[in-house]
Amino acid sequence: MAAQIPIVATTATPGIARNSKKRPASPSHNSSSAGGYSASKKKKSSASSFPQHSGHGGAAAGKKNRTWKNLKQILASERALPWQLHDPNYFSIDAPPSFKPAKKYSDVSGLLANYTDPQSKLRFSTIEEFSYIRRLPSDVVTGYLALRKATSIVP
């Protein structure tokens, strides 16, 4: 069964501060108060002028909680759509030929091959593969070329 990716949302109640510890009042500039702190409490004016923060920040601030669907649910919902016979799908779309040349891979290792053996027409990428290709019997070389569907099979 396909695994679903859960979204973990932190629940923060607006109006309740996360850290409930209170800081001491800022020191006053008159020398009459003991300890350098003011005896009267100051009223917070910034709390009323700014809206309360929701606790969510960054990219999740404006997004709703998403419900995740697994592949089975997505395929079932696509099957329920009213598809016509001539609607395009991944199998019916014809792409134009590429302007880039086709990549050539080694017949032995599958790595990108920069070289071709002139004797056997097999592709290789390293010196070790070249020495391995040269030691191969002709029926194995023919098998490699048949796997690649090469037209010029050397007898």
N, CA, C and O atoms as a DFTB+ gen file, in Angstrom:
620 C
 N C O
     1  1       0.845      -1.169       0.000
     2  2       0.000       0.000       0.000
     3  2       0.888       1.230       0.000
     4  3       1.913       1.263       0.681
     5  1       0.500       2.229      -0.755
     6  2       1.320       3.424      -0.857
     7  2       1.241       4.227       0.435
     8  3       0.187       4.311       1.065
     9  1       2.333       4.797       0.807
    10  2       2.395       5.564       2.051
    11  2       1.925       6.985       1.801
    12  3       2.177       7.558       0.740
    13  1       1.254       7.537       2.765
    14  2       0.813       8.911       2.679
    15  2       1.744       9.779       3.498
    16  3       2.286       9.354       4.519
    17  1       1.919      11.009       3.029
    18  2       2.802      11.945       3.706
    19  2       1.938      12.854       4.573
    20  3       1.153      13.636       4.036
    21  1       2.059      12.776       5.889
    22  2       1.217      13.619       6.740
    23  2       1.795      15.014       6.861
    24  3       3.000      15.223       6.720
    25  1       0.917      15.958       7.125
    26  2       1.347      17.323       7.389
    27  2       1.203      17.556       8.880
    28  3       0.138      17.328       9.453
    29  1       2.255      18.002       9.493
    30  2       2.237      18.272      10.920
    31  2       2.046      19.761      11.092
    32  3       2.908      20.555      10.713
    33  1       0.918      20.141      11.663
    34  2       0.633      21.551      11.874
    35  2       0.686      21.833      13.367
    36  3       0.090      21.118      14.172
    37  1       1.404      22.882      13.716
    38  2       1.460      23.258      15.124
    39  2       0.238      24.093      15.442
    40  3      -0.142      24.974      14.672
    41  1      -0.366      23.818      16.561
    42  2      -1.550      24.574      16.948
    43  2      -1.138      25.612      17.963
    44  3      -0.662      25.294      19.053
    45  1      -1.327      26.828      17.593
    46  2      -1.019      27.932      18.494
    47  2      -2.283      28.752      18.682
    48  3      -2.916      29.156      17.707
    49  1      -2.643      28.992      19.900
    50  2      -3.824      29.770      20.185
    51  2      -3.448      31.239      20.167
    52  3      -2.530      31.653      20.875
    53  1      -4.158      32.046      19.351
    54  2      -3.813      33.471      19.330
    55  2      -4.124      34.117      20.680
    56  3      -5.126      33.808      21.326
    57  1      -3.281      34.974      21.060
    58  2      -3.472      35.693      22.310
    59  2      -2.713      35.091      23.470
    60  3      -2.517      35.770      24.478
    61  1      -2.273      33.836      23.375
    62  2      -1.521      33.201      24.448
    63  2      -0.058      33.189      24.042
    64  3       0.304      32.652      22.996
    65  1       0.765      33.775      24.865
    66  2       2.182      33.853      24.550
    67  2       2.823      32.501      24.810
    68  3       2.388      31.757      25.689
    69  1       3.854      32.187      24.048
    70  2       4.553      30.929      24.224
    71  2       5.379      30.932      25.505
    72  3       5.378      29.956      26.256
    73  1       6.066      32.007      25.743
    74  2       6.916      32.104      26.913
    75  2       6.191      32.956      27.945
    76  3       5.968      34.144      27.712
    77  1       5.826      32.385      29.057
    78  2       5.019      33.108      30.038
    79  2       5.870      33.832      31.080
    80  3       5.317      34.458      31.984
    81  1       7.189      33.765      30.981
    82  2       8.040      34.454      31.947
    83  2       8.000      35.947      31.665
    84  3       8.027      36.377      30.512
    85  1       7.935      36.736      32.744
    86  2       7.891      38.191      32.580
    87  2       9.277      38.761      32.823
    88  3      10.008      38.323      33.711
    89  1       9.607      39.722      32.034
    90  2      10.874      40.423      32.215
    91  2      10.695      41.542      33.238
    92  3       9.597      42.077      33.391
    93  1      11.765      41.894      33.933
    94  2      11.650      43.026      34.863
    95  2      11.501      44.327      34.083
    96  3      11.890      44.422      32.919
    97  1      10.935      45.314      34.746
    98  2      10.728      46.612      34.094
    99  2      12.071      47.242      33.768
   100  3      13.073      46.970      34.429
   101  1      12.083      48.078      32.754
   102  2      13.330      48.717      32.347
   103  2      13.749      49.738      33.402
   104  3      12.902      50.334      34.067
   105  1      15.045      49.934      33.551
   106  2      15.507      50.883      34.585
   107  2      15.081      52.307      34.238
   108  3      15.122      52.716      33.077
   109  1      14.672      53.056      35.264
   110  2      14.258      54.442      35.035
   111  2      15.471      55.365      35.198
   112  3      16.504      54.980      35.746
   113  1      15.309      56.562      34.717
   114  2      16.443      57.477      34.747
   115  2      16.455      58.364      35.996
   116  3      17.432      59.072      36.242
   117  1      15.374      58.327      36.786
   118  2      15.449      59.119      38.018
   119  2      16.097      58.289      39.116
   120  3      15.954      57.067      39.129
   121  1      16.775      58.902      39.995
   122  2      17.549      58.200      41.008
   123  2      16.758      57.940      42.284
   124  3      17.304      57.389      43.239
   125  1      15.480      58.326      42.321
   126  2      14.706      58.173      43.542
   127  2      14.243      56.742      43.775
   128  3      14.033      56.356      44.924
   129  1      14.077      55.945      42.730
   130  2      13.569      54.586      42.938
   131  2      14.715      53.664      43.330
   132  3      15.843      53.819      42.862
   133  1      14.413      52.721      44.180
   134  2      15.433      51.816      44.695
   135  2      15.704      50.714      43.692
   136  3      14.785      50.186      43.066
   137  1      16.941      50.380      43.548
   138  2      17.324      49.286      42.669
   139  2      17.395      49.666      41.205
   140  3      17.748      48.825      40.378
   141  1      17.079      50.881      40.860
   142  2      17.174      51.322      39.481
   143  2      15.982      50.923      38.638
   144  3      16.006      51.095      37.420
   145  1      14.940      50.395      39.258
   146  2      13.766      49.998      38.492
   147  2      12.601      50.901      38.851
   148  3      12.499      51.392      39.976
   149  1      11.737      51.110      37.895
   150  2      10.578      51.965      38.113
   151  2       9.518      51.193      38.887
   152  3       9.324      50.000      38.650
   153  1       8.839      51.855      39.799
   154  2       7.816      51.206      40.610
   155  2       6.508      51.081      39.852
   156  3       5.719      50.180      40.136
   157  1       6.262      51.951      38.907
   158  2       4.990      51.902      38.172
   159  2       5.145      51.061      36.917
   160  3       6.195      51.058      36.275
   161  1       4.076      50.347      36.579
   162  2       4.097      49.533      35.358
   163  2       3.693      50.389      34.177
   164  3       2.811      51.241      34.275
   165  1       4.360      50.145      33.052
   166  2       4.027      50.869      31.834
   167  2       3.042      50.038      31.038
   168  3       3.130      48.811      31.018
   169  1       2.106      50.702      30.382
   170  2       1.103      50.030      29.577
   171  2       1.679      49.770      28.191
   172  3       2.306      50.650      27.601
   173  1       1.466      48.553      27.666
   174  2       1.961      48.239      26.328
   175  2       1.053      48.891      25.298
   176  3      -0.135      48.581      25.220
   177  1       1.611      49.781      24.523
   178  2       0.813      50.421      23.478
   179  2       0.982      49.702      22.147
   180  3       0.146      49.846      21.255
   181  1       2.068      48.922      22.002
   182  2       2.315      48.260      20.728
   183  2       1.409      47.055      20.528
   184  3       1.172      46.651      19.389
   185  1       0.889      46.464      21.618
   186  2       0.053      45.280      21.494
   187  2      -1.275      45.608      20.851
   188  3      -1.822      44.780      20.123
   189  1      -1.809      46.783      21.095
   190  2      -3.109      47.133      20.540
   191  2      -2.995      47.638      19.108
   192  3      -3.969      47.550      18.361
   193  1      -1.836      48.168      18.695
   194  2      -1.718      48.720      17.352
   195  2      -1.381      47.664      16.307
   196  3      -1.607      47.893      15.118
   197  1      -0.844      46.509      16.718
   198  2      -0.496      45.448      15.777
   199  2      -1.413      44.251      15.990
   200  3      -1.816      43.978      17.121
   201  1      -1.747      43.538      14.925
   202  2      -2.587      42.347      15.099
   203  2      -1.809      41.223      15.769
   204  3      -0.579      41.194      15.733
   205  1      -2.544      40.299      16.380
   206  2      -1.916      39.170      17.045
   207  2      -1.299      38.239      16.012
   208  3      -1.892      37.999      14.961
   209  1      -0.118      37.713      16.300
   210  2       0.568      36.784      15.411
   211  2      -0.032      35.400      15.581
   212  3      -0.314      34.972      16.700
   213  1      -0.228      34.690      14.455
   214  2      -0.880      33.381      14.520
   215  2       0.051      32.277      14.998
   216  3      -0.417      31.200      15.366
   217  1       1.343      32.517      15.000
   218  2       2.282      31.482      15.406
   219  2       2.851      30.713      14.224
   220  3       3.864      30.029      14.367
   221  1       2.228      30.812      13.077
   222  2       2.734      30.146      11.874
   223  2       3.502      31.184      11.066
   224  3       3.029      32.302      10.862
   225  1       4.673      30.809      10.616
   226  2       5.457      31.746       9.840
   227  2       6.009      31.107       8.592
   228  3       5.849      29.904       8.388
   229  1       6.650      31.881       7.762
   230  2       7.299      31.356       6.571
   231  2       6.302      30.999       5.485
   232  3       5.313      31.701       5.276
   233  1       6.574      29.889       4.790
   234  2       5.758      29.495       3.648
   235  2       4.394      28.978       4.081
   236  3       3.452      29.026       3.290
   237  1       4.253      28.489       5.297
   238  2       2.992      27.921       5.753
   239  2       2.033      28.974       6.281
   240  3       0.927      28.635       6.700
   241  1       2.423      30.232       6.274
   242  2       1.593      31.257       6.887
   243  2       0.285      31.458       6.135
   244  3      -0.760      31.606       6.768
   245  1       0.309      31.469       4.804
   246  2      -0.901      31.745       4.045
   247  2      -1.552      30.517       3.450
   248  3      -2.538      30.654       2.726
   249  1      -1.054      29.334       3.715
   250  2      -1.569      28.119       3.082
   251  2      -2.497      27.371       4.023
   252  3      -2.335      27.401       5.243
   253  1      -3.466      26.704       3.429
   254  2      -4.359      25.863       4.205
   255  2      -3.714      24.501       4.393
   256  3      -2.759      24.156       3.698
   257  1      -4.233      23.739       5.325
   258  2      -3.750      22.365       5.482
   259  2      -4.169      21.559       4.270
   260  3      -5.336      21.589       3.878
   261  1      -3.252      20.856       3.685
   262  2      -3.524      20.079       2.482
   263  2      -3.853      18.646       2.857
   264  3      -3.298      18.091       3.805
   265  1      -4.755      18.064       2.105
   266  2      -5.014      16.646       2.271
   267  2      -4.245      15.915       1.199
   268  3      -4.317      16.271       0.023
   269  1      -3.520      14.908       1.589
   270  2      -2.671      14.182       0.665
   271  2      -3.404      12.953       0.148
   272  3      -4.126      12.287       0.890
   273  1      -3.207      12.659      -1.156
   274  2      -3.796      11.476      -1.761
   275  2      -2.678      10.555      -2.208
   276  3      -1.639      11.011      -2.685
   277  1      -2.894       9.268      -2.053
   278  2      -1.919       8.329      -2.571
   279  2      -2.229       8.050      -4.037
   280  3      -3.237       8.523      -4.560
   281  1      -1.371       7.287      -4.699
   282  2      -1.503       7.050      -6.132
   283  2      -2.796       6.336      -6.474
   284  3      -3.408       6.619      -7.504
   285  1      -3.212       5.424      -5.632
   286  2      -4.449       4.672      -5.877
   287  2      -5.658       5.608      -5.887
   288  3      -6.556       5.445      -6.713
   289  1      -5.690       6.575      -4.990
   290  2      -6.794       7.526      -4.934
   291  2      -6.782       8.462      -6.145
   292  3      -7.839       8.806      -6.673
   293  1      -5.588       8.873      -6.584
   294  2      -5.487       9.758      -7.750
   295  2      -5.956       9.034      -8.999
   296  3      -6.697       9.606      -9.799
   297  1      -5.537       7.776      -9.185
   298  2      -5.959       7.009     -10.369
   299  2      -7.461       6.765     -10.355
   300  3      -8.105       6.807     -11.403
   301  1      -8.021       6.511      -9.181
   302  2      -9.468       6.293      -9.090
   303  2     -10.239       7.558      -9.446
   304  3     -11.279       7.487     -10.100
   305  1      -9.736       8.713      -9.021
   306  2     -10.420       9.965      -9.351
   307  2     -10.278      10.309     -10.827
   308  3     -11.181      10.925     -11.393
   309  1      -9.167       9.930     -11.472
   310  2      -9.007      10.167     -12.907
   311  2      -9.884       9.240     -13.730
   312  3     -10.360       9.619     -14.800
   313  1     -10.104       8.011     -13.231
   314  2     -10.978       7.083     -13.949
   315  2     -12.427       7.550     -13.923
   316  3     -13.204       7.230     -14.823
   317  1     -12.786       8.301     -12.898
   318  2     -14.161       8.779     -12.773
   319  2     -14.451       9.959     -13.695
   320  3     -15.617      10.301     -13.898
   321  1     -13.424      10.587     -14.257
   322  2     -13.628      11.732     -15.155
   323  2     -14.186      11.260     -16.496
   324  3     -13.893      10.143     -16.925
   325  1     -14.982      12.091     -17.162
   326  2     -15.570      11.676     -18.447
   327  2     -14.574      11.830     -19.609
   328  3     -14.582      12.851     -20.296
   329  1     -13.730      10.836     -19.827
   330  2     -12.745      10.876     -20.898
   331  2     -13.395      10.474     -22.220
   332  3     -14.242       9.582     -22.260
   333  1     -12.993      11.138     -23.295
   334  2     -13.442      10.784     -24.640
   335  2     -12.380       9.906     -25.286
   336  3     -11.261       9.806     -24.783
   337  1     -12.735       9.266     -26.409
   338  2     -11.789       8.382     -27.096
   339  2     -10.590       9.120     -27.647
   340  3      -9.480       8.589     -27.645
   341  1     -10.798      10.344     -28.121
   342  2      -9.717      11.061     -28.803
   343  2      -9.033      12.099     -27.914
   344  3      -8.315      12.965     -28.413
   345  1      -9.249      12.017     -26.619
   346  2      -8.546      12.912     -25.702
   347  2      -7.071      12.530     -25.651
   348  3      -6.741      11.344     -25.657
   349  1      -6.174      13.526     -25.600
   350  2      -4.734      13.192     -25.546
   351  2      -4.353      12.592     -24.195
   352  3      -4.870      12.993     -23.152
   353  1      -3.448      11.635     -24.237
   354  2      -2.866      11.066     -23.028
   355  2      -1.376      10.887     -23.282
   356  3      -0.878      11.279     -24.337
   357  1      -0.668      10.305     -22.337
   358  2       0.784      10.188     -22.466
   359  2       1.200       9.253     -23.591
   360  3       2.321       9.352     -24.089
   361  1       0.325       8.354     -23.998
   362  2       0.684       7.396     -25.040
   363  2       0.334       7.905     -26.428
   364  3       0.892       7.417     -27.411
   365  1      -0.568       8.864     -26.540
   366  2      -1.006       9.319     -27.859
   367  2      -0.311      10.592     -28.323
   368  3      -0.465      10.975     -29.483
   369  1       0.432      11.247     -27.478
   370  2       1.090      12.488     -27.867
   371  2       2.346      12.153     -28.664
   372  3       3.200      11.399     -28.198
   373  1       2.453      12.705     -29.849
   374  2       3.636      12.508     -30.679
   375  2       4.570      13.692     -30.504
   376  3       4.187      14.839     -30.736
   377  1       5.774      13.411     -30.101
   378  2       6.769      14.461     -29.912
   379  2       7.639      14.556     -31.156
   380  3       7.915      13.538     -31.792
   381  1       8.072      15.746     -31.511
   382  2       8.972      15.870     -32.654
   383  2      10.334      15.285     -32.311
   384  3      10.663      15.138     -31.134
   385  1      11.125      14.951     -33.316
   386  2      12.459      14.416     -33.024
   387  2      13.337      15.458     -32.339
   388  3      13.204      16.660     -32.570
   389  1      14.224      14.972     -31.502
   390  2      15.094      15.857     -30.740
   391  2      16.190      16.436     -31.629
   392  3      16.656      15.791     -32.568
   393  1      16.589      17.661     -31.312
   394  2      17.703      18.279     -32.035
   395  2      19.044      17.826     -31.486
   396  3      20.066      17.946     -32.162
   397  1      19.049      17.310     -30.271
   398  2      20.289      16.831     -29.668
   399  2      20.595      15.428     -30.184
   400  3      19.674      14.646     -30.418
   401  1      21.856      15.102     -30.363
   402  2      22.186      13.727     -30.786
   403  2      21.912      12.725     -29.668
   404  3      21.985      13.058     -28.485
   405  1      21.598      11.510     -30.059
   406  2      21.291      10.467     -29.079
   407  2      22.541      10.135     -28.273
   408  3      23.645      10.112     -28.817
   409  1      22.372       9.881     -26.990
   410  2      23.508       9.515     -26.149
   411  2      23.892       8.078     -26.422
   412  3      23.038       7.224     -26.664
   413  1      25.182       7.824     -26.381
   414  2      25.704       6.479     -26.618
   415  2      26.219       5.916     -25.305
   416  3      26.998       6.554     -24.598
   417  1      25.767       4.707     -24.994
   418  2      26.140       4.062     -23.748
   419  2      26.992       2.829     -24.017
   420  3      26.896       2.208     -25.075
   421  1      27.828       2.488     -23.041
   422  2      28.703       1.333     -23.165
   423  2      27.870       0.057     -23.185
   424  3      26.907      -0.084     -22.431
   425  1      28.259      -0.878     -24.066
   426  2      27.554      -2.150     -24.148
   427  2      27.883      -3.051     -22.962
   428  3      27.127      -3.976     -22.664
   429  1      28.979      -2.798     -22.294
   430  2      29.404      -3.659     -21.194
   431  2      28.902      -3.127     -19.852
   432  3      28.289      -3.868     -19.084
   433  1      29.160      -1.843     -19.564
   434  2      28.856      -1.311     -18.235
   435  2      27.612      -0.434     -18.194
   436  3      27.041      -0.254     -17.118
   437  1      27.175       0.110     -19.302
   438  2      26.023       0.996     -19.310
   439  2      26.365       2.447     -19.043
   440  3      25.466       3.287     -19.006
   441  1      27.646       2.772     -18.855
   442  2      28.066       4.153     -18.658
   443  2      28.100       4.865     -20.007
   444  3      28.033       4.230     -21.059
   445  1      28.206       6.198     -19.960
   446  2      28.319       6.943     -21.209
   447  2      29.595       6.523     -21.937
   448  3      30.680       6.526     -21.356
   449  1      29.455       6.166     -23.202
   450  2      30.593       5.650     -23.965
   451  2      31.088       6.709     -24.925
   452  3      30.330       7.234     -25.741
   453  1      32.368       7.017     -24.818
   454  2      32.990       7.970     -25.738
   455  2      33.712       7.258     -26.879
   456  3      34.146       7.901     -27.835
   457  1      33.842       5.950     -26.786
   458  2      34.663       5.225     -27.747
   459  2      33.899       4.034     -28.322
   460  3      32.981       3.501     -27.699
   461  1      34.310       3.628     -29.546
   462  2      33.757       2.438     -30.208
   463  2      34.910       1.590     -30.705
   464  3      35.849       2.096     -31.321
   465  1      34.833       0.303     -30.435
   466  2      35.856      -0.623     -30.909
   467  2      35.661      -0.803     -32.415
   468  3      34.586      -1.225     -32.843
   469  1      36.675      -0.494     -33.228
   470  2      36.506      -0.617     -34.689
   471  2      36.390      -2.061     -35.166
   472  3      35.825      -2.315     -36.230
   473  1      36.904      -2.988     -34.411
   474  2      36.876      -4.388     -34.818
   475  2      35.507      -5.018     -34.556
   476  3      34.944      -5.676     -35.432
   477  1      34.977      -4.816     -33.354
   478  2      33.717      -5.465     -32.996
   479  2      32.510      -4.530     -33.043
   480  3      31.375      -4.998     -32.951
   481  1      32.722      -3.235     -33.181
   482  2      31.687      -2.194     -33.199
   483  2      30.947      -2.064     -31.864
   484  3      29.861      -1.486     -31.809
   485  1      31.533      -2.600     -30.793
   486  2      30.958      -2.434     -29.461
   487  2      31.429      -1.112     -28.866
   488  3      32.549      -0.672     -29.125
   489  1      30.578      -0.486     -28.074
   490  2      30.917       0.782     -27.429
   491  2      31.484       0.507     -26.038
   492  3      31.069      -0.428     -25.354
   493  1      32.443       1.347     -25.636
   494  2      33.055       1.191     -24.313
   495  2      33.434       2.552     -23.777
   496  3      33.498       3.528     -24.524
   497  1      33.692       2.618     -22.450
   498  2      34.002       3.906     -21.832
   499  2      35.377       3.944     -21.176
   500  3      35.924       5.029     -20.976
   501  1      35.950       2.793     -20.836
   502  2      37.258       2.786     -20.173
   503  2      38.181       1.791     -20.866
   504  3      37.743       0.982     -21.684
   505  1      39.454       1.863     -20.528
   506  2      40.460       0.967     -21.102
   507  2      40.204      -0.467     -20.675
   508  3      40.406      -1.401     -21.451
   509  1      39.753      -0.637     -19.420
   510  2      39.481      -1.987     -18.924
   511  2      38.359      -2.655     -19.715
   512  3      38.418      -3.853     -19.990
   513  1      37.330      -1.874     -20.083
   514  2      36.257      -2.417     -20.896
   515  2      36.752      -2.780     -22.292
   516  3      36.316      -3.777     -22.867
   517  1      37.664      -1.970     -22.839
   518  2      38.211      -2.259     -24.158
   519  2      38.969      -3.590     -24.152
   520  3      38.819      -4.405     -25.063
   521  1      39.781      -3.797     -23.116
   522  2      40.523      -5.059     -23.042
   523  2      39.572      -6.240     -22.828
   524  3      39.829      -7.337     -23.323
   525  1      38.480      -6.024     -22.097
   526  2      37.474      -7.071     -21.905
   527  2      36.776      -7.388     -23.228
   528  3      36.539      -8.554     -23.543
   529  1      36.449      -6.351     -24.000
   530  2      35.776      -6.552     -25.295
   531  2      36.675      -7.319     -26.257
   532  3      36.202      -8.191     -26.986
   533  1      37.957      -7.003     -26.263
   534  2      38.889      -7.688     -27.172
   535  2      39.043      -9.175     -26.843
   536  3      39.365      -9.970     -27.725
   537  1      38.814      -9.559     -25.578
   538  2      38.936     -10.958     -25.177
   539  2      37.644     -11.749     -25.384
   540  3      37.633     -12.968     -25.213
   541  1      36.553     -11.067     -25.751
   542  2      35.267     -11.753     -25.908
   543  2      35.253     -12.610     -27.166
   544  3      35.830     -12.215     -28.179
   545  1      34.607     -13.774     -27.127
   546  2      34.438     -14.565     -28.350
   547  2      33.407     -13.899     -29.272
   548  3      32.632     -13.050     -28.831
   549  1      33.403     -14.280     -30.529
   550  2      32.568     -13.595     -31.520
   551  2      31.073     -13.807     -31.272
   552  3      30.280     -12.918     -31.582
   553  1      30.662     -14.954     -30.724
   554  2      29.238     -15.167     -30.477
   555  2      28.710     -14.257     -29.358
   556  3      27.549     -13.849     -29.394
   557  1      29.559     -13.934     -28.359
   558  2      29.162     -13.018     -27.293
   559  2      29.077     -11.594     -27.831
   560  3      28.181     -10.838     -27.452
   561  1      30.010     -11.223     -28.716
   562  2      29.973      -9.903     -29.341
   563  2      28.695      -9.763     -30.159
   564  3      28.053      -8.713     -30.133
   565  1      28.326     -10.809     -30.881
   566  2      27.097     -10.797     -31.673
   567  2      25.878     -10.656     -30.758
   568  3      24.913      -9.975     -31.105
   569  1      25.927     -11.295     -29.602
   570  2      24.835     -11.161     -28.631
   571  2      24.709      -9.749     -28.094
   572  3      23.594      -9.247     -27.952
   573  1      25.839      -9.083     -27.786
   574  2      25.813      -7.694     -27.334
   575  2      25.231      -6.783     -28.404
   576  3      24.422      -5.904     -28.103
   577  1      25.640      -6.989     -29.654
   578  2      25.133      -6.154     -30.737
   579  2      23.648      -6.407     -30.979
   580  3      22.912      -5.482     -31.322
   581  1      23.204      -7.642     -30.804
   582  2      21.779      -7.946     -30.966
   583  2      20.960      -7.294     -29.849
   584  3      19.835      -6.856     -30.089
   585  1      21.510      -7.225     -28.631
   586  2      20.818      -6.554     -27.539
   587  2      20.642      -5.067     -27.822
   588  3      19.616      -4.481     -27.477
   589  1      21.643      -4.461     -28.451
   590  2      21.577      -3.042     -28.781
   591  2      20.783      -2.816     -30.040
   592  3      20.497      -1.669     -30.385
   593  1      20.411      -3.890     -30.751
   594  2      19.702      -3.821     -32.020
   595  2      20.537      -3.092     -33.066
   596  3      20.026      -2.266     -33.823
   597  1      21.821      -3.408     -33.094
   598  2      22.715      -2.826     -34.090
   599  2      22.499      -3.523     -35.413
   600  3      22.295      -4.737     -35.442
   601  1      22.539      -2.791     -36.499
   602  2      22.276      -3.377     -37.803
   603  2      23.474      -4.113     -38.365
   604  3      23.331      -5.089     -39.101
   605  1      24.658      -3.635     -38.012
   606  2      25.850      -4.260     -38.573
   607  2      26.410      -5.294     -37.592
   608  3      27.258      -4.970     -36.760
   609  1      25.937      -6.533     -37.693
   610  2      26.415      -7.594     -36.821
   611  2      27.628      -8.237     -37.471
   612  3      27.554      -8.730     -38.597
   613  1      28.747      -8.228     -36.754
   614  2      29.989      -8.756     -37.277
   615  2      30.009     -10.275     -37.051
   616  3      29.769     -10.718     -35.927
   617  1      30.291     -11.097     -38.096
   618  2      30.316     -12.554     -37.913
   619  2      31.540     -13.022     -37.162
   620  3      31.703     -14.220     -36.931
